[in-house]
Amino acid sequence: MAGNITFTMIKPEAYQNGHAGKILDMILSKGFRLSAIKILNLTSKQAGKFYEVHRERPFYGELVGFMSSGTILAAILEKENAVEEYRKLIGSTNPANADEGTIRKAFGQSIQMNAVHGSDSDENAAIEASFFFSELERC
């Protein structure tokens, strides 16, 4: 059975370029509800811990550096079948291959600077949401 939460981050380049409001509008217009949201700057250590699953991959260091390079917006989204529905909305990891009308097509610049992170499974959505938000911070 699919879950009803997913986790997202608006990445540093999208936040810096003033796209956070437009991205949130796209998310809300597709029927998602925000149950937690915060704006913060990740340290290298925090970004490294969050992306620990990719530690052995060649892009890990660059990813950690990028994600700790500026302000991000983290949020928990609610909707029936949230992970799958959000993955459709954000589009392909590579913005050049993303469908029209997706967040990454509209705001992504490259595979790394693709505007947003989105959980890839219900299990990871729960883990990622808990990384950023305590139960007290959730509505």
N, C-alpha and C positions, 0 to 999 in steps of 0.2 A: 504494500500500500504506500502510495506517495505521500510525502510529508507536506506540511503547509507553511514551512519557513525556508528561506534561503538567505544567504549572506552576500552582500556586495560591498565593494570599495570603489569609490571614484578615485582614480589614480592621480598622482601628482600633476601630470601635464594637463589633464582635463580640468582639474580643480584650478590650477594656475591660469589657465586660459579662459576661465569664467564660464565653464560649461555645466557646473554642478546643478544649477537651477533648471536648466533645460533637460538634463538627464533625469533629475528627479521628477520633472513634469511628465516625461515619457513613461517612467516607471508607474507613476500614479494613474496616468491615463489608461494604462493596461489593467487596472483593477487591483494592483498591489496596495497593501497598507503598510505603512512604516510602523514597526513596533519598537524600534530603537534606532537612534541616530547620534553620531558624534563626529566632530571635526578634530583632527589631531595630526601630529607629526610623529612618525615612527622613527625610533633610533635604529641604527644598523642591527643591533642585537635583537630588537623586537621584530624587525622585518625578517631577519635570519631565522628566528624561531617560527614565525608564521609560515614561511616558505621552506621549512626544514625538510619536507617531503621531497624537495628538488635538490637537496644538498649535493648529491653526486652528479648532477647534470652540469654540463659545461656552462650554462647560462646563469647558474645560481648566484655567483658573485655580482654579476652585472644587474640581475634582478633585485637583489638586496640593496645594492647601491641606488638603483633607480627608485625603489619604493621608500627609501629613507631620504630621498632628495628634496622632499617638499611636503606640503599639506595634503592630506587625504580626507575623504569623507567615508566613514564606515556606517553600514546600516543593516538591520535585520528587516527583511521583507516578508509579509504574509500574503498568501493566496493559496487556494487549492492547487496541488501539484506544482508548488512554487519553484523548485529547482528546474524542472523541465520548461515551465513557462518562461522563467527568467532567461534560461539559456537561449530560447528562441528569440527573445527580445534583444539580447546583447549581440547575437550574431557570431560569426566565425572569429577565431583568435586573430587571424590576419584580416585587418579592415578591408584590404583590397579584395578579399574573397567573401566578405559579408554581404548579406542581402540588403537591398534598399529598405529603408524604414527601421533598420536596427541601430542600436546605440553605437556600436563600433563602426558601422559604415558612416554614420553622421559625424562622429567625434574622434575616431581613432586615427592615429598617424602612422603606426607601424605595429609589428607583432608585439613588441614590448610596450609601446605607448599606445595601447588600444583602448584607452579611456576608462575601462572598468574591469574589475575582477568579479567573477560570479562562481558560486559553489558548483561543483560538478556532480555531487551526489547528496542525498539526504543526510548520510552519515557525516560528510565533510561540512555540510551546512551547519549542523549542530556543533561540531568541533570549532569551526571558524567563528560562529556567533559567540560561543563561550570564550574564545580567545579575547574578544573585544568588549563583551558586555556581561556584567553580573546579572543575576536574576532580578535584583533591585532596579536595574536600569531598563528593564523591558516592560512594555505595556501589553 
